[in-house]
Amino acid sequence: MLRVADHWYDTRKLTNELTLIYEPHVHPFLRCNIWHLRGRDKDLLIDTGLGVSSLKSAIADMIDKPVMALATHIHYDHVGCLHEFDERMMHSSEAAAMLDYSEFSWLRVDDFPEDYRAVLRTDDYQDYLINARPDENYDIRNYQVTSTSITRQLNEGDIVDLGNKALTVYHLPGHSPGSIGLWDPSSSTLFSGDALYDGELLDQLPGSSIPDYLNTMKRLRELPVEVVHGGHEPSFGQKRMIELIDAYLDWRTS
């Protein structure tokens, strides 16, 4: 039986405005970066983790104004706690699927295709992709994403306004049809979701499209980025962004 964790979420304050929230007891493959961006009028949560334990409760002391929750795409490691927030945003092409969530959402290693299992199974994660329980009553067999409605459907060029900061929505398909990023021109910062992060990029999942991914990468390469905050793994700057993009382009066009 999995042990009970002392706490489910950890936080790391990057700036006065930006805090990284993550789930330390989740396998790195599924450990989503949850970004809390403070604004003058509203705060923004970019992605909401697996939903194993309440995110809203865990960050209650960080919240002093209305919060908008935005999912960069529909995969379960990014939408698990989306239902907890009153304002819920996602790209229009994936919004309807949240009403009756039926995407794959596996926590058992053996649920994954065989070629994934050897990579996923480690000393810390033998049978499941979590290595602890949030409380003694938690039953991993009952895990599922809570379906919810999307209160604002996003599309290319839309603005997410925090009062003192306006972020532009970029539609970045490839990893999933409705993958999006957020561009902050005031700080040359990109929140890229799973379109780009410093790790193995997944482009053969259900709904993935390599041709779309190639176009997304070519587009991102032209951005005057100073920092990229991805959906997984540590953040990075423009030089590393170009290295990652060129490596993907070489891989998929060679």
C-alpha positions in Angstrom: 0.0 0.0 0.0 1.2 3.5 -0.8 2.3 5.6 2.1 0.5 8.8 3.1 2.3 12.0 2.0 3.0 14.8 4.5 1.7 17.2 1.8 0.7 16.8 -1.8 1.9 20.1 -3.4 5.2 22.0 -3.2 5.7 25.6 -4.3 8.7 27.5 -5.6 8.4 31.3 -5.9 10.3 32.5 -9.0 9.4 36.2 -8.8 6.9 38.4 -6.8 4.4 37.6 -9.5 5.1 34.0 -10.5 5.0 30.8 -8.4 5.6 27.3 -9.6 3.4 24.7 -8.0 4.0 21.0 -8.5 3.2 17.5 -7.2 6.4 15.9 -5.8 4.8 12.4 -5.4 3.9 12.2 -9.1 6.2 10.4 -11.6 8.2 13.0 -13.6 6.4 11.8 -16.7 3.1 13.2 -15.4 4.4 15.9 -13.0 2.9 19.0 -14.5 4.2 22.5 -13.9 1.3 24.5 -12.5 2.0 28.2 -12.8 0.4 30.8 -10.5 0.7 34.3 -12.0 -0.5 37.2 -9.8 -2.3 40.1 -11.4 -3.7 43.4 -10.2 -7.3 42.4 -10.7 -7.2 38.7 -11.1 -4.7 35.8 -10.7 -4.1 33.1 -13.3 -3.5 29.4 -12.8 -1.9 27.8 -15.9 -2.8 24.1 -15.7 -4.1 22.3 -12.6 -2.3 19.0 -12.2 -3.6 15.5 -11.9 -6.5 16.1 -9.5 -5.4 13.5 -7.0 -5.7 16.1 -4.2 -7.4 19.5 -4.1 -5.3 22.2 -5.6 -7.7 25.0 -4.6 -7.5 24.0 -0.9 -3.7 23.6 -1.1 -3.1 27.2 -2.4 -5.9 28.9 -0.4 -3.3 31.1 1.4 -1.9 32.3 -1.9 -5.3 33.5 -3.2 -6.6 37.0 -2.3 -8.6 37.8 -5.5 -10.5 36.1 -8.2 -8.6 33.3 -10.0 -8.9 32.2 -13.6 -7.8 28.6 -14.3 -6.5 27.9 -17.8 -5.7 24.5 -19.2 -3.0 24.5 -21.9 -4.6 21.3 -23.3 -6.9 18.4 -22.3 -4.4 15.8 -21.1 -5.2 14.5 -17.6 -2.1 15.7 -15.9 -3.1 19.3 -16.8 -6.9 19.4 -16.1 -7.3 17.3 -12.9 -8.4 20.2 -10.7 -9.8 22.5 -13.4 -13.4 21.8 -12.0 -12.5 23.4 -8.7 -12.3 27.0 -10.1 -15.2 29.2 -11.1 -13.5 30.6 -14.3 -12.2 27.7 -16.5 -10.5 28.3 -19.9 -9.4 26.0 -22.7 -9.0 26.1 -26.4 -12.3 25.8 -28.3 -11.4 22.6 -30.1 -11.0 20.7 -26.8 -13.6 22.4 -24.6 -16.5 20.2 -25.4 -14.6 17.0 -24.4 -14.3 18.3 -20.8 -18.1 18.0 -20.4 -17.8 14.2 -20.3 -14.1 13.5 -19.8 -13.1 10.3 -21.6 -9.4 10.9 -22.5 -6.9 8.3 -21.3 -6.0 8.8 -17.7 -3.8 6.0 -16.5 -2.1 5.9 -13.1 -1.0 2.2 -13.3 2.2 1.5 -15.2 0.7 -1.6 -16.7 -2.1 0.4 -18.3 0.5 2.0 -20.7 1.6 0.4 -23.9 4.4 -2.1 -23.4 7.1 0.1 -24.9 6.4 2.8 -22.3 6.5 0.5 -19.2 10.2 -0.1 -19.0 10.8 3.6 -19.0 8.1 4.4 -16.5 8.8 1.7 -14.0 11.6 2.9 -11.6 12.7 2.2 -8.1 10.3 5.0 -6.9 7.4 4.1 -9.2 7.0 0.4 -9.5 3.3 -0.1 -10.1 1.8 3.4 -10.1 2.7 6.8 -11.4 2.3 8.2 -7.9 4.4 7.0 -5.0 2.2 8.2 -2.1 -1.4 8.9 -1.2 -2.7 12.3 -0.3 -4.6 10.9 2.7 -5.3 7.5 4.3 -8.7 7.1 2.7 -7.5 7.7 -0.8 -8.1 4.8 -3.2 -6.0 5.0 -6.4 -8.4 2.6 -8.1 -11.1 5.3 -8.1 -9.0 7.9 -9.8 -10.7 9.8 -12.6 -10.7 13.3 -13.9 -13.8 15.3 -12.9 -15.8 16.4 -16.0 -16.6 20.1 -16.1 -17.8 22.9 -18.4 -15.5 25.5 -19.8 -16.6 29.0 -19.1 -14.5 30.7 -21.7 -13.4 29.0 -24.9 -10.1 30.4 -26.2 -8.8 30.9 -29.7 -5.7 32.2 -31.4 -5.2 35.9 -30.6 -7.5 36.1 -27.6 -6.3 38.1 -24.6 -6.2 36.9 -21.0 -6.3 40.1 -19.0 -5.1 40.3 -15.4 -5.5 44.0 -15.1 -1.9 45.0 -15.2 -0.8 42.3 -17.6 -2.3 41.0 -20.8 -1.3 37.6 -22.2 -1.9 36.6 -25.8 -3.2 33.1 -26.6 -1.2 31.2 -29.2 -2.7 28.1 -30.7 0.1 25.5 -30.8 -1.3 22.2 -32.1 0.8 19.1 -32.5 1.0 17.6 -29.0 -2.8 17.8 -29.0 -5.3 19.5 -31.3 -6.1 22.3 -28.8 -2.7 22.9 -27.3 -2.1 26.5 -26.5 0.6 28.8 -25.1 0.4 32.2 -23.5 2.8 35.0 -24.6 3.6 37.9 -22.3 5.1 40.6 -24.6 5.9 42.9 -21.6 8.5 40.4 -20.3 9.1 38.3 -23.5 7.9 35.3 -21.6 6.2 32.2 -23.1 4.1 29.8 -21.1 4.3 26.9 -23.6 2.3 24.0 -22.0 3.3 20.7 -23.6 4.1 22.3 -27.0 7.6 22.8 -25.8 9.6 21.8 -22.7 13.1 20.6 -22.0 12.4 16.9 -22.3 11.2 14.3 -24.8 8.3 15.8 -26.8 5.4 13.5 -27.4 3.8 13.7 -30.8 2.3 10.3 -31.3 -0.4 10.3 -28.7 -4.1 10.1 -29.6 -4.9 13.4 -31.3 -1.3 14.3 -31.9 -0.1 15.6 -35.4 3.5 15.7 -36.5 2.8 18.1 -39.4 1.0 20.4 -37.0 3.9 20.1 -34.5 6.4 21.0 -37.2 4.5 24.2 -38.0 4.2 25.0 -34.3 7.9 24.7 -33.9 8.7 26.8 -36.8 6.4 29.5 -35.5 7.9 29.4 -31.9 11.4 29.6 -33.3 10.7 33.2 -34.4 9.5 34.5 -31.1 11.8 36.9 -29.3 11.7 34.8 -26.1 13.7 35.6 -23.0 12.2 32.8 -20.9 10.0 29.7 -21.5 7.9 28.2 -18.8 6.9 24.8 -20.0 4.3 22.2 -18.9 7.1 20.0 -17.5 10.7 20.2 -16.6 12.7 23.4 -15.7 12.3 26.7 -17.4 14.9 27.9 -20.0 15.9 30.8 -22.2 16.0 31.6 -25.9 19.2 29.7 -26.7 17.9 26.5 -25.2 14.6 27.0 -26.9 16.2 27.2 -30.3 18.3 24.1 -29.5 15.2 22.1 -28.6 13.2 23.3 -31.6 16.0 22.6 -34.0 16.5 19.1 -32.5 12.9 18.3 -33.1 12.8 19.7 -36.6 15.9 17.7 -37.5 14.4 14.6 -35.9 11.1 14.8 -37.8 12.4 16.0 -41.1 15.5 13.8 -41.5 
